[in-house]
Amino acid sequence: MHQDLYAILGVKRNATNDEIRRSYRNLAKDLHPDQNKGDPKTEEKFKKVSAAFAVLGNPEKRKRYDAGEIDSMGNERAGGYYRDHGGAGTSGARGAYNGGFEGFSGGGNNDFSDLFGDLFGKRGPGGAFTMRGMDYRYNLEIGFLEAVNGTKKRVQFPDNETLDISVPAGVETGQTLRLKHKGGPGAGRGEPGDALIELKVMPHPLFDRDGDNITLEVPISLSEAVLGARVEVPTIGGRVTVAVPKGASSGQVLRLRGKGIKNNRTGNYGDQLITLKIVLPANIDGDLERLVQDWTNKHPYDPRSRFRELAGV
C-alpha cells in the first residue's frame, strides 16, 4: 500500500502550494544524498519525498490525486483508466527501469469504427487477416538535470529486450517519447505497435523551472549584501561566479543570460534567475548587536515607508 503523499511531505491535505513547496525544499536539503553519503535509508526517504512532490507540486496532478484518479506514483488508477479509455484492453505487460519504468498495453479512441477495426483487424489482399499490434504505454522517471540537459536511458521491455533511448534536452513531465514498432506484435501482415514512454521529471532540491528559465534562491551573508561580493552559484551546466552588488536586498533578482533551457522550437536559451536571500548568523553576538545599534542610531531609515504608502495606511 502506498503511503499518503501529504504525510510523506509532512503537510496537511489543505496545505497551500507554497507550503508544499517549502516543506519539500526543507526535506530535500536535509535528505539529499550529497549530504548523506553512504546512508541508504536516507536516500530512500529522499526518493519518496521527491516522488511525493512530483505529484503534489503539480496542481493538476494534485487535483487528480485528491480525486483518486491517480495513485501516489502518478499512475492512472484502474477506474480512471477505464473511464478515459473505455473499450481498450490491457495485456498486463510490465517493464522495469530502476523501479520507475512501468507499462501497460492498450489505448482509447472515441471513433468506435476505428476502435473495433483495431481490435478485430481487417482483411487484407486475398482475404488475409491483418491487425496492427497494440501500443504499449510506459512511465519513465528522469532527474531534473537529465530533463533539462538531455540524457540517454537504458530500458528493459517486457520481452527482456534492452534498448538505449535518447531523451532530448528540455523535456517536461507528461511529454511522451514514441519508439516505433516496440509495442505489441501485429497479426498477419500487420505491423507491430509502438512503445509510448511518458516522462516524469523528478524535482530538484535547488532548481525550479519557469518556462525556459531556471530559478534558484541563493543565500548570502549580511556583509556580502552590504559590501558586495563575488559568490559561486550552480547552474544546470556547472558552477559560475556572479557579482552580488553592494547594498543588495533579499528578494533582489540577478539574471544570468543564456544559462537556462534551450527551446527546441526556436533554438534560443532561457536565463537563470537568481533570487538573493540574506541569511543572518545562527547566533547574534554582542559585537554585531552593538555595531548595528550604533549604525542605526546614526543613520535611521524606514524601509517600510513606501510599503505603507502603497497599502494606504
Phi and psi in degrees as GROMACS dihedral restraints (atoms count N, CA, C in turn):
[ dihedral_restraints ]
;  ai    aj    ak    al  type     phi  dphi    fc
    3     4     5     6     1   -76.6    20    10
    4     5     6     7     1   140.0    20    10
    6     7     8     9     1   -73.9    20    10
    7     8     9    10     1   149.9    20    10
    9    10    11    12     1   -62.6    20    10
   10    11    12    13     1   129.9    20    10
   12    13    14    15     1   -65.6    20    10
   13    14    15    16     1   -34.0    20    10
   15    16    17    18     1   -65.0    20    10
   16    17    18    19     1   -38.4    20    10
   18    19    20    21     1   -66.5    20    10
   19    20    21    22     1   -37.7    20    10
   21    22    23    24     1   -61.4    20    10
   22    23    24    25     1   -40.7    20    10
   24    25    26    27     1   -85.9    20    10
   25    26    27    28     1    -6.8    20    10
   27    28    29    30     1    71.0    20    10
   28    29    30    31     1    35.2    20    10
   30    31    32    33     1  -127.0    20    10
   31    32    33    34     1   161.6    20    10
   33    34    35    36     1   -79.7    20    10
   34    35    36    37     1   162.3    20    10
   36    37    38    39     1   -67.2    20    10
   37    38    39    40     1   -22.5    20    10
   39    40    41    42     1   -97.1    20    10
   40    41    42    43     1    18.1    20    10
   42    43    44    45     1   -63.0    20    10
   43    44    45    46     1   146.1    20    10
   45    46    47    48     1   -75.1    20    10
   46    47    48    49     1   165.6    20    10
   48    49    50    51     1   -61.2    20    10
   49    50    51    52     1   -37.5    20    10
   51    52    53    54     1   -65.8    20    10
   52    53    54    55     1   -38.9    20    10
   54    55    56    57     1   -65.4    20    10
   55    56    57    58     1   -38.6    20    10
   57    58    59    60     1   -65.5    20    10
   58    59    60    61     1   -43.5    20    10
   60    61    62    63     1   -64.4    20    10
   61    62    63    64     1   -43.9    20    10
   63    64    65    66     1   -63.0    20    10
   64    65    66    67     1   -43.6    20    10
   66    67    68    69     1   -62.6    20    10
   67    68    69    70     1   -41.7    20    10
   69    70    71    72     1   -62.5    20    10
   70    71    72    73     1   -46.4    20    10
   72    73    74    75     1   -58.1    20    10
   73    74    75    76     1   -45.3    20    10
   75    76    77    78     1   -63.2    20    10
   76    77    78    79     1   -44.5    20    10
   78    79    80    81     1   -67.3    20    10
   79    80    81    82     1   -43.3    20    10
   81    82    83    84     1   -63.3    20    10
   82    83    84    85     1   -38.9    20    10
   84    85    86    87     1   -65.6    20    10
   85    86    87    88     1   -38.8    20    10
   87    88    89    90     1   -72.9    20    10
   88    89    90    91     1   -34.5    20    10
   90    91    92    93     1   -99.3    20    10
   91    92    93    94     1    -3.8    20    10
   93    94    95    96     1   -56.8    20    10
   94    95    96    97     1   135.4    20    10
   96    97    98    99     1   -55.0    20    10
   97    98    99   100     1   -31.5    20    10
   99   100   101   102     1   -63.2    20    10
  100   101   102   103     1   -26.5    20    10
  102   103   104   105     1   -93.2    20    10
  103   104   105   106     1   -10.4    20    10
  105   106   107   108     1  -136.3    20    10
  106   107   108   109     1    54.3    20    10
  108   109   110   111     1   -61.4    20    10
  109   110   111   112     1   135.2    20    10
  111   112   113   114     1    77.8    20    10
  112   113   114   115     1    14.3    20    10
  114   115   116   117     1  -115.2    20    10
  115   116   117   118     1    90.7    20    10
  117   118   119   120     1   -62.9    20    10
  118   119   120   121     1   -31.9    20    10
  120   121   122   123     1   -66.3    20    10
  121   122   123   124     1   -43.6    20    10
  123   124   125   126     1   -66.6    20    10
  124   125   126   127     1   -37.9    20    10
  126   127   128   129     1   -61.9    20    10
  127   128   129   130     1   -40.1    20    10
  129   130   131   132     1   -65.6    20    10
  130   131   132   133     1   -39.3    20    10
  132   133   134   135     1   -63.5    20    10
  133   134   135   136     1   -40.4    20    10
  135   136   137   138     1   -60.3    20    10
  136   137   138   139     1   -42.3    20    10
  138   139   140   141     1   -62.9    20    10
  139   140   141   142     1   -40.9    20    10
  141   142   143   144     1   -66.3    20    10
  142   143   144   145     1   -41.3    20    10
  144   145   146   147     1   -64.1    20    10
  145   146   147   148     1   -42.6    20    10
  147   148   149   150     1   -64.7    20    10
  148   149   150   151     1   -41.6    20    10
  150   151   152   153     1   -65.4    20    10
  151   152   153   154     1   -38.3    20    10
  153   154   155   156     1   -64.8    20    10
  154   155   156   157     1   -42.1    20    10
  156   157   158   159     1   -69.4    20    10
  157   158   159   160     1   -29.7    20    10
  159   160   161   162     1   -59.8    20    10
  160   161   162   163     1   -29.4    20    10
  162   163   164   165     1   -92.1    20    10
  163   164   165   166     1   -54.8    20    10
  165   166   167   168     1   -72.6    20    10
  166   167   168   169     1   -23.5    20    10
  168   169   170   171     1   -77.5    20    10
  169   170   171   172     1    -8.9    20    10
  171   172   173   174     1  -106.0    20    10
  172   173   174   175     1   110.8    20    10
  174   175   176   177     1   -53.4    20    10
  175   176   177   178     1   -40.4    20    10
  177   178   179   180     1   -68.7    20    10
  178   179   180   181     1   -42.9    20    10
  180   181   182   183     1   -68.5    20    10
  181   182   183   184     1   -36.1    20    10
  183   184   185   186     1   -62.0    20    10
  184   185   186   187     1   -42.3    20    10
  186   187   188   189     1   -61.3    20    10
  187   188   189   190     1   -42.3    20    10
  189   190   191   192     1   -70.9    20    10
  190   191   192   193     1   -34.8    20    10
  192   193   194   195     1   -65.1    20    10
  193   194   195   196     1   -45.3    20    10
  195   196   197   198     1   -61.3    20    10
  196   197   198   199     1   -32.2    20    10
  198   199   200   201     1   -83.7    20    10
  199   200   201   202     1    -2.7    20    10
  201   202   203   204     1    79.0    20    10
  202   203   204   205     1    14.4    20    10
  204   205   206   207     1   -81.2    20    10
  205   206   207   208     1   -27.8    20    10
  207   208   209   210     1  -128.8    20    10
  208   209   210   211     1   157.3    20    10
  210   211   212   213     1   -91.0    20    10
  211   212   213   214     1  -172.5    20    10
  213   214   215   216     1   -69.7    20    10
  214   215   216   217     1   -12.6    20    10
  216   217   218   219     1   -96.3    20    10
  217   218   219   220     1     1.9    20    10
  219   220   221   222     1    85.4    20    10
  220   221   222   223     1     7.7    20    10
  222   223   224   225     1   -89.3    20    10
  223   224   225   226     1   151.4    20    10
  225   226   227   228     1   -62.1    20    10
  226   227   228   229     1   135.0    20    10
  228   229   230   231     1   -78.6    20    10
  229   230   231   232     1   159.1    20    10
  231   232   233   234     1   -56.7    20    10
  232   233   234   235     1   -44.1    20    10
  234   235   236   237     1   -61.7    20    10
  235   236   237   238     1   -43.9    20    10
  237   238   239   240     1   -67.0    20    10
  238   239   240   241     1   -35.4    20    10
  240   241   242   243     1   -64.4    20    10
  241   242   243   244     1   -48.0    20    10
  243   244   245   246     1   -71.1    20    10
  244   245   246   247     1   -27.5    20    10
  246   247   248   249     1   -66.5    20    10
  247   248   249   250     1   -39.8    20    10
  249   250   251   252     1   -84.7    20    10
  250   251   252   253     1   -22.8    20    10
  252   253   254   255     1  -131.3    20    10
  253   254   255   256     1    51.5    20    10
  255   256   257   258     1   -56.2    20    10
  256   257   258   259     1   133.9    20    10
  258   259   260   261     1    97.2    20    10
  259   260   261   262     1   -14.1    20    10
  261   262   263   264     1   -88.9    20    10
  262   263   264   265     1   142.6    20    10
  264   265   266   267     1   -97.4    20    10
  265   266   267   268     1   168.0    20    10
  267   268   269   270     1  -125.3    20    10
  268   269   270   271     1   148.0    20    10
  270   271   272   273     1  -100.4    20    10
  271   272   273   274     1   -13.8    20    10
  273   274   275   276     1    79.2    20    10
  274   275   276   277     1     8.5    20    10
  276   277   278   279     1   -64.6    20    10
  277   278   279   280     1   137.5    20    10
  279   280   281   282     1  -138.5    20    10
  280   281   282   283     1   149.2    20    10
  282   283   284   285     1  -128.9    20    10
  283   284   285   286     1  -179.3    20    10
  285   286   287   288     1  -148.3    20    10
  286   287   288   289     1   134.2    20    10
  288   289   290   291     1  -142.1    20    10
  289   290   291   292     1    97.5    20    10
  291   292   293   294     1    53.0    20    10
  292   293   294   295     1    33.9    20    10
  294   295   296   297     1    78.9    20    10
  295   296   297   298     1     1.5    20    10
  297   298   299   300     1  -117.1    20    10
  298   299   300   301     1     9.0    20    10
  300   301   302   303     1  -118.0    20    10
  301   302   303   304     1   101.7    20    10
  303   304   305   306     1  -134.3    20    10
  304   305   306   307     1   135.8    20    10
  306   307   308   309     1  -132.8    20    10
  307   308   309   310     1   167.7    20    10
  309   310   311   312     1  -151.5    20    10
  310   311   312   313     1   153.6    20    10
  312   313   314   315     1   -98.4    20    10
  313   314   315   316     1   166.4    20    10
  315   316   317   318     1   109.1    20    10
  316   317   318   319     1   162.1    20    10
  318   319   320   321     1  -166.8    20    10
  319   320   321   322     1   160.2    20    10
  321   322   323   324     1  -103.1    20    10
  322   323   324   325     1   160.8    20    10
  324   325   326   327     1  -157.9    20    10
  325   326   327   328     1   129.3    20    10
  327   328   329   330     1   -80.6    20    10
  328   329   330   331     1   -12.8    20    10
  330   331   332   333     1   -88.9    20    10
  331   332   333   334     1   104.2    20    10
  333   334   335   336     1   -69.7    20    10
  334   335   336   337     1   -25.5    20    10
  336   337   338   339     1   -66.3    20    10
  337   338   339   340     1   -41.0    20    10
  339   340   341   342     1   -67.6    20    10
  340   341   342   343     1   -38.5    20    10
  342   343   344   345     1   -60.5    20    10
  343   344   345   346     1   -49.5    20    10
  345   346   347   348     1   -70.6    20    10
  346   347   348   349     1   -29.2    20    10
  348   349   350   351     1   -64.3    20    10
  349   350   351   352     1   -39.9    20    10
  351   352   353   354     1   -68.0    20    10
  352   353   354   355     1   -38.1    20    10
  354   355   356   357     1   -74.1    20    10
  355   356   357   358     1   -41.9    20    10
  357   358   359   360     1  -105.5    20    10
  358   359   360   361     1    -3.3    20    10
  360   361   362   363     1    78.3    20    10
  361   362   363   364     1  -177.7    20    10
  363   364   365   366     1  -135.9    20    10
  364   365   366   367     1   160.7    20    10
  366   367   368   369     1   -88.8    20    10
  367   368   369   370     1   123.2    20    10
  369   370   371   372     1   -88.6    20    10
  370   371   372   373     1  -166.8    20    10
  372   373   374   375     1   -56.3    20    10
  373   374   375   376     1   133.1    20    10
  375   376   377   378     1    76.1    20    10
  376   377   378   379     1    12.0    20    10
  378   379   380   381     1    82.5    20    10
  379   380   381   382     1     8.7    20    10
  381   382   383   384     1   -68.4    20    10
  382   383   384   385     1   139.5    20    10
  384   385   386   387     1   -77.9    20    10
  385   386   387   388     1   129.3    20    10
  387   388   389   390     1  -133.4    20    10
  388   389   390   391     1   132.7    20    10
  390   391   392   393     1  -146.9    20    10
  391   392   393   394     1   130.3    20    10
  393   394   395   396     1   -69.6    20    10
  394   395   396   397     1   142.8    20    10
  396   397   398   399     1   -67.5    20    10
  397   398   399   400     1   156.8    20    10
  399   400   401   402     1   -77.4    20    10
  400   401   402   403     1   150.4    20    10
  402   403   404   405     1   -77.4    20    10
  403   404   405   406     1   140.3    20    10
  405   406   407   408     1  -104.0    20    10
  406   407   408   409     1   139.5    20    10
  408   409   410   411     1  -114.9    20    10
  409   410   411   412     1   138.0    20    10
  411   412   413   414     1  -135.0    20    10
  412   413   414   415     1   158.9    20    10
  414   415   416   417     1  -112.9    20    10
  415   416   417   418     1   137.7    20    10
  417   418   419   420     1  -133.4    20    10
  418   419   420   421     1   121.2    20    10
  420   421   422   423     1   -86.4    20    10
  421   422   423   424     1   135.4    20    10
  423   424   425   426     1  -133.8    20    10
  424   425   426   427     1   153.5    20    10
  426   427   428   429     1   -72.1    20    10
  427   428   429   430     1   160.8    20    10
  429   430   431   432     1   -57.7    20    10
  430   431   432   433     1   -49.1    20    10
  432   433   434   435     1   -68.7    20    10
  433   434   435   436     1   -31.3    20    10
  435   436   437   438     1   -64.0    20    10
  436   437   438   439     1   -37.6    20    10
  438   439   440   441     1   -69.5    20    10
  439   440   441   442     1   -44.4    20    10
  441   442   443   444     1   -78.7    20    10
  442   443   444   445     1   -26.8    20    10
  444   445   446   447     1  -101.6    20    10
  445   446   447   448     1   -12.4    20    10
  447   448   449   450     1    85.6    20    10
  448   449   450   451     1   153.0    20    10
  450   451   452   453     1  -163.5    20    10
  451   452   453   454     1   173.2    20    10
  453   454   455   456     1  -117.5    20    10
  454   455   456   457     1   139.7    20    10
  456   457   458   459     1  -127.8    20    10
  457   458   459   460     1   138.7    20    10
  459   460   461   462     1   -99.1    20    10
  460   461   462   463     1   121.4    20    10
  462   463   464   465     1  -121.6    20    10
  463   464   465   466     1   153.7    20    10
  465   466   467   468     1  -118.0    20    10
  466   467   468   469     1   127.5    20    10
  468   469   470   471     1   -90.2    20    10
  469   470   471   472     1   167.2    20    10
  471   472   473   474     1   -57.2    20    10
  472   473   474   475     1   -27.3    20    10
  474   475   476   477     1   -85.9    20    10
  475   476   477   478     1    12.0    20    10
  477   478   479   480     1    73.5    20    10
  478   479   480   481     1     6.9    20    10
  480   481   482   483     1   -70.3    20    10
  481   482   483   484     1   134.6    20    10
  483   484   485   486     1  -107.4    20    10
  484   485   486   487     1   136.2    20    10
  486   487   488   489     1  -142.7    20    10
  487   488   489   490     1   136.7    20    10
  489   490   491   492     1   -89.5    20    10
  490   491   492   493     1   123.1    20    10
  492   493   494   495     1  -114.7    20    10
  493   494   495   496     1   147.5    20    10
  495   496   497   498     1   -96.8    20    10
  496   497   498   499     1   125.4    20    10
  498   499   500   501     1  -101.6    20    10
  499   500   501   502     1   114.8    20    10
  501   502   503   504     1   -67.9    20    10
  502   503   504   505     1   154.1    20    10
  504   505   506   507     1   -64.4    20    10
  505   506   507   508     1   143.5    20    10
  507   508   509   510     1    90.9    20    10
  508   509   510   511     1     7.6    20    10
  510   511   512   513     1   -71.4    20    10
  511   512   513   514     1   159.0    20    10
  513   514   515   516     1  -128.4    20    10
  514   515   516   517     1   164.4    20    10
  516   517   518   519     1   -57.3    20    10
  517   518   519   520     1   134.9    20    10
  519   520   521   522     1    99.5    20    10
  520   521   522   523     1   -19.4    20    10
  522   523   524   525     1   -70.5    20    10
  523   524   525   526     1   149.4    20    10
  525   526   527   528     1  -122.1    20    10
  526   527   528   529     1   132.2    20    10
  528   529   530   531     1   -96.8    20    10
  529   530   531   532     1   135.9    20    10
  531   532   533   534     1  -109.4    20    10
  532   533   534   535     1   123.8    20    10
  534   535   536   537     1  -107.8    20    10
  535   536   537   538     1   110.4    20    10
  537   538   539   540     1   -62.9    20    10
  538   539   540   541     1   134.7    20    10
  540   541   542   543     1    63.2    20    10
  541   542   543   544     1    25.3    20    10
  543   544   545   546     1  -108.3    20    10
  544   545   546   547     1    18.8    20    10
  546   547   548   549     1  -100.4    20    10
  547   548   549   550     1  -147.3    20    10
  549   550   551   552     1   -72.6    20    10
  550   551   552   553     1   152.3    20    10
  552   553   554   555     1   -69.5    20    10
  553   554   555   556     1   147.5    20    10
  555   556   557   558     1   -83.6    20    10
  556   557   558   559     1   164.5    20    10
  558   559   560   561     1  -104.6    20    10
  559   560   561   562     1   143.8    20    10
  561   562   563   564     1    62.1    20    10
  562   563   564   565     1  -124.9    20    10
  564   565   566   567     1   -95.1    20    10
  565   566   567   568     1    10.2    20    10
  567   568   569   570     1   -69.0    20    10
  568   569   570   571     1   139.6    20    10
  570   571   572   573     1   -77.4    20    10
  571   572   573   574     1   156.8    20    10
  573   574   575   576     1   -64.5    20    10
  574   575   576   577     1   158.4    20    10
  576   577   578   579     1   -76.3    20    10
  577   578   579   580     1  -175.9    20    10
  579   580   581   582     1  -109.9    20    10
  580   581   582   583     1   160.8    20    10
  582   583   584   585     1   -99.5    20    10
  583   584   585   586     1   122.4    20    10
  585   586   587   588     1  -107.9    20    10
  586   587   588   589     1   113.6    20    10
  588   589   590   591     1  -107.9    20    10
  589   590   591   592     1   107.4    20    10
  591   592   593   594     1   -85.4    20    10
  592   593   594   595     1   130.2    20    10
  594   595   596   597     1   -91.6    20    10
  595   596   597   598     1   141.9    20    10
  597   598   599   600     1  -124.1    20    10
  598   599   600   601     1   113.5    20    10
  600   601   602   603     1   -88.4    20    10
  601   602   603   604     1   122.4    20    10
  603   604   605   606     1   -77.3    20    10
  604   605   606   607     1   144.4    20    10
  606   607   608   609     1   -70.5    20    10
  607   608   609   610     1   160.3    20    10
  609   610   611   612     1  -109.6    20    10
  610   611   612   613     1   144.9    20    10
  612   613   614   615     1   -68.6    20    10
  613   614   615   616     1   -18.6    20    10
  615   616   617   618     1  -117.4    20    10
  616   617   618   619     1   -44.2    20    10
  618   619   620   621     1   -87.6    20    10
  619   620   621   622     1   147.5    20    10
  621   622   623   624     1  -128.5    20    10
  622   623   624   625     1   162.1    20    10
  624   625   626   627     1  -114.6    20    10
  625   626   627   628     1   134.8    20    10
  627   628   629   630     1  -132.0    20    10
  628   629   630   631     1    90.6    20    10
  630   631   632   633     1    66.5    20    10
  631   632   633   634     1  -122.7    20    10
  633   634   635   636     1   -93.3    20    10
  634   635   636   637     1     0.6    20    10
  636   637   638   639     1   -94.6    20    10
  637   638   639   640     1   150.2    20    10
  639   640   641   642     1  -107.3    20    10
  640   641   642   643     1   132.3    20    10
  642   643   644   645     1  -112.2    20    10
  643   644   645   646     1   147.0    20    10
  645   646   647   648     1  -154.0    20    10
  646   647   648   649     1   135.7    20    10
  648   649   650   651     1  -100.6    20    10
  649   650   651   652     1   125.4    20    10
  651   652   653   654     1  -117.8    20    10
  652   653   654   655     1   121.8    20    10
  654   655   656   657     1   -76.5    20    10
  655   656   657   658     1   140.3    20    10
  657   658   659   660     1  -132.6    20    10
  658   659   660   661     1   156.5    20    10
  660   661   662   663     1   -81.9    20    10
  661   662   663   664     1   168.4    20    10
  663   664   665   666     1   -61.7    20    10
  664   665   666   667     1   -42.4    20    10
  666   667   668   669     1   -67.6    20    10
  667   668   669   670     1   -37.0    20    10
  669   670   671   672     1   -64.3    20    10
  670   671   672   673     1   -36.4    20    10
  672   673   674   675     1   -69.2    20    10
  673   674   675   676     1   -41.0    20    10
  675   676   677   678     1   -76.2    20    10
  676   677   678   679     1   -45.8    20    10
  678   679   680   681     1   -94.7    20    10
  679   680   681   682     1   -13.8    20    10
  681   682   683   684     1    83.4    20    10
  682   683   684   685     1   157.3    20    10
  684   685   686   687     1  -168.2    20    10
  685   686   687   688     1   167.7    20    10
  687   688   689   690     1  -113.0    20    10
  688   689   690   691     1   122.1    20    10
  690   691   692   693     1  -125.2    20    10
  691   692   693   694     1   149.5    20    10
  693   694   695   696     1   -89.0    20    10
  694   695   696   697     1   131.5    20    10
  696   697   698   699     1  -131.6    20    10
  697   698   699   700     1   149.9    20    10
  699   700   701   702     1   -81.0    20    10
  700   701   702   703     1   150.1    20    10
  702   703   704   705     1  -129.2    20    10
  703   704   705   706     1   174.2    20    10
  705   706   707   708     1   -71.1    20    10
  706   707   708   709     1   -10.7    20    10
  708   709   710   711     1  -110.0    20    10
  709   710   711   712     1     3.7    20    10
  711   712   713   714     1   132.5    20    10
  712   713   714   715     1  -176.4    20    10
  714   715   716   717     1   -88.8    20    10
  715   716   717   718     1   144.5    20    10
  717   718   719   720     1  -137.0    20    10
  718   719   720   721     1   162.7    20    10
  720   721   722   723     1  -105.5    20    10
  721   722   723   724     1   131.5    20    10
  723   724   725   726     1  -122.5    20    10
  724   725   726   727     1   155.4    20    10
  726   727   728   729     1   -95.4    20    10
  727   728   729   730     1   120.4    20    10
  729   730   731   732     1   -87.4    20    10
  730   731   732   733     1   119.6    20    10
  732   733   734   735     1   -67.6    20    10
  733   734   735   736     1   151.0    20    10
  735   736   737   738     1   -62.1    20    10
  736   737   738   739     1   134.1    20    10
  738   739   740   741     1    79.9    20    10
  739   740   741   742     1    26.7    20    10
  741   742   743   744     1   -68.7    20    10
  742   743   744   745     1   149.3    20    10
  744   745   746   747     1  -115.7    20    10
  745   746   747   748     1   154.6    20    10
  747   748   749   750     1   -59.1    20    10
  748   749   750   751     1   137.3    20    10
  750   751   752   753     1    94.1    20    10
  751   752   753   754     1   -13.5    20    10
  753   754   755   756     1   -66.9    20    10
  754   755   756   757     1   139.2    20    10
  756   757   758   759     1  -111.4    20    10
  757   758   759   760     1   127.9    20    10
  759   760   761   762     1  -103.4    20    10
  760   761   762   763     1   142.1    20    10
  762   763   764   765     1  -114.9    20    10
  763   764   765   766     1   125.9    20    10
  765   766   767   768     1  -104.1    20    10
  766   767   768   769     1   102.9    20    10
  768   769   770   771     1   -69.7    20    10
  769   770   771   772     1   136.2    20    10
  771   772   773   774     1    77.0    20    10
  772   773   774   775     1     7.1    20    10
  774   775   776   777     1  -100.0    20    10
  775   776   777   778     1    16.4    20    10
  777   778   779   780     1   -99.6    20    10
  778   779   780   781     1  -145.8    20    10
  780   781   782   783     1   -98.2    20    10
  781   782   783   784     1   140.3    20    10
  783   784   785   786     1   -73.9    20    10
  784   785   786   787     1   129.4    20    10
  786   787   788   789     1   -83.4    20    10
  787   788   789   790     1   117.0    20    10
  789   790   791   792     1   -68.7    20    10
  790   791   792   793     1   -17.9    20    10
  792   793   794   795     1   -84.5    20    10
  793   794   795   796     1   -42.8    20    10
  795   796   797   798     1   -99.8    20    10
  796   797   798   799     1   -21.1    20    10
  798   799   800   801     1    81.9    20    10
  799   800   801   802     1    -2.0    20    10
  801   802   803   804     1   -87.6    20    10
  802   803   804   805     1   154.6    20    10
  804   805   806   807     1  -101.6    20    10
  805   806   807   808     1   142.9    20    10
  807   808   809   810     1   -76.9    20    10
  808   809   810   811     1  -172.8    20    10
  810   811   812   813     1  -113.1    20    10
  811   812   813   814     1   166.6    20    10
  813   814   815   816     1  -106.1    20    10
  814   815   816   817     1   126.0    20    10
  816   817   818   819     1  -105.7    20    10
  817   818   819   820     1   117.8    20    10
  819   820   821   822     1  -105.5    20    10
  820   821   822   823     1   116.5    20    10
  822   823   824   825     1   -95.7    20    10
  823   824   825   826     1   121.8    20    10
  825   826   827   828     1   -81.0    20    10
  826   827   828   829     1   143.1    20    10
  828   829   830   831     1  -136.1    20    10
  829   830   831   832     1   113.8    20    10
  831   832   833   834     1   -75.6    20    10
  832   833   834   835     1   125.4    20    10
  834   835   836   837     1  -118.2    20    10
  835   836   837   838     1   120.3    20    10
  837   838   839   840     1   -81.2    20    10
  838   839   840   841     1   158.0    20    10
  840   841   842   843     1   -62.9    20    10
  841   842   843   844     1   153.6    20    10
  843   844   845   846     1   -60.6    20    10
  844   845   846   847     1   -35.0    20    10
  846   847   848   849     1  -120.9    20    10
  847   848   849   850     1   120.1    20    10
  849   850   851   852     1   -89.4    20    10
  850   851   852   853     1   111.3    20    10
  852   853   854   855     1   -87.8    20    10
  853   854   855   856     1   175.4    20    10
  855   856   857   858     1   -63.4    20    10
  856   857   858   859     1   -35.8    20    10
  858   859   860   861     1   -60.0    20    10
  859   860   861   862     1   -46.5    20    10
  861   862   863   864     1   -66.6    20    10
  862   863   864   865     1   -41.3    20    10
  864   865   866   867     1   -59.7    20    10
  865   866   867   868     1   -47.4    20    10
  867   868   869   870     1   -64.8    20    10
  868   869   870   871     1   -39.6    20    10
  870   871   872   873     1   -61.3    20    10
  871   872   873   874     1   -47.3    20    10
  873   874   875   876     1   -68.8    20    10
  874   875   876   877     1   -40.3    20    10
  876   877   878   879     1   -64.5    20    10
  877   878   879   880     1   -42.7    20    10
  879   880   881   882     1   -62.3    20    10
  880   881   882   883     1   -43.4    20    10
  882   883   884   885     1   -65.2    20    10
  883   884   885   886     1   -41.7    20    10
  885   886   887   888     1   -64.1    20    10
  886   887   888   889     1   -39.5    20    10
  888   889   890   891     1   -62.8    20    10
  889   890   891   892     1   -34.8    20    10
  891   892   893   894     1   -87.5    20    10
  892   893   894   895     1   -25.5    20    10
  894   895   896   897     1  -133.9    20    10
  895   896   897   898     1    64.3    20    10
  897   898   899   900     1   -66.8    20    10
  898   899   900   901     1   141.4    20    10
  900   901   902   903     1  -152.8    20    10
  901   902   903   904     1   157.0    20    10
  903   904   905   906     1  -116.6    20    10
  904   905   906   907     1   102.7    20    10
  906   907   908   909     1   -71.6    20    10
  907   908   909   910     1   -11.4    20    10
  909   910   911   912     1  -107.3    20    10
  910   911   912   913     1    11.1    20    10
  912   913   914   915     1   -63.1    20    10
  913   914   915   916     1   -46.6    20    10
  915   916   917   918     1   -66.7    20    10
  916   917   918   919     1   -34.7    20    10
  918   919   920   921     1   -60.1    20    10
  919   920   921   922     1   -46.6    20    10
  921   922   923   924     1   -68.1    20    10
  922   923   924   925     1   -33.4    20    10
  924   925   926   927     1   -63.6    20    10
  925   926   927   928     1   -43.6    20    10
  927   928   929   930     1   -70.0    20    10
  928   929   930   931     1   -32.3    20    10
  930   931   932   933     1   -79.2    20    10
  931   932   933   934     1   -13.7    20    10
  933   934   935   936     1    76.1    20    10
  934   935   936   937     1    26.2    20    10
